[in-house]
Structure formats: structure tokens, C-alpha cells
Amino acid sequence: MDIEEAILRIKLDRTVCDGFGACALHAPEIFSLDDWGYPSLMRGGEIPPEQEAGVRRAILDCPAHAILDLADMHPERLGGDPGVSRSGRPDAKCPLKERLKQR
């Protein structure tokens, strides 16, 4: 495996973050929290190998799924299809889908 491939690369999607702070709990060297509890990446998206375990735990524990492993990109984690609710519940209402039905 090439060293370039071995580096964990992540993206923090602040638009879906709910500010729970689990990321900063598991990887305080990578995530800092603002006054309202919302995180920022302190070092960009490339994670050093010695901090990878904490960041992977943060990815797994994020209740909003706001931390994305760029090596594991799936369309549904990027917002999914237009007009489809992110919650995945069949009974979930999607405002965009409702607006499209009204046209």
C-alpha cells in the first residue's frame, strides 16, 4: 500500500452537524469546538496515523454523520438523491418532495 493511500482523509460537513461534540471528545487534536459547540477541523482533512484511531471513533460516534471518510464516499452520505429524506425512514416527510408534488 502506498503511503499516500494510507493517510486518512476526512471532511466535516458543518451543514448537517448538530453540535453534539462527540468528535472533539474522541479527537481533541483534530476537532475544536466553537462557543456554540460546533466543530472545526484544526489541521485540515489529512489525519496523521497516530491520531487515526480517535478520528475513526469520532466518525462512528457522530450522531449526525457529519464526518465523512473521503475513501468511503457513498451517494447517500453526500445527501442522497434529490427529494429523498436523509433520515432513511419511509414515513419521513421531505419538504422538497412535497413542494414538487404541489407543482
Residue pairs with C-beta under 8 A, 6 or more apart in sequence:
6 49
7 46
7 47
7 49
8 46
8 47
8 49
8 52
8 55
8 56
8 69
8 71
9 45
9 46
9 47
9 69
9 70
9 71
10 41
10 45
10 47
10 55
10 59
10 67
10 68
10 69
10 70
11 45
11 67
11 68
11 70
12 23
12 31
12 39
12 40
12 41
12 45
12 66
12 67
12 68
13 66
13 67
13 68
14 38
14 39
14 40
14 66
16 64
16 65
16 66
16 86
17 38
17 39
17 64
17 66
18 63
18 64
18 66
19 33
19 36
19 37
19 38
19 39
20 37
20 62
20 63
20 64
21 33
21 37
21 39
22 58
22 61
22 62
22 63
23 30
23 31
23 39
23 58
23 61
23 62
23 66
23 67
24 31
24 32
24 33
24 39
25 58
26 54
26 55
26 57
26 58
26 61
27 51
27 54
27 55
27 57
27 58
29 42
29 43
29 51
29 54
30 41
30 42
30 43
30 47
30 51
30 54
30 55
30 58
31 39
31 40
31 41
31 42
31 58
32 39
32 40
32 42
33 39
33 40
34 40
45 70
47 55
55 67
56 69
58 67
59 67
59 68
59 69
65 77
68 77
68 78
75 81
76 88
79 86
80 86
82 96
83 94
83 96
83 97
83 100
84 94
84 97
85 92
85 93
85 94
85 97
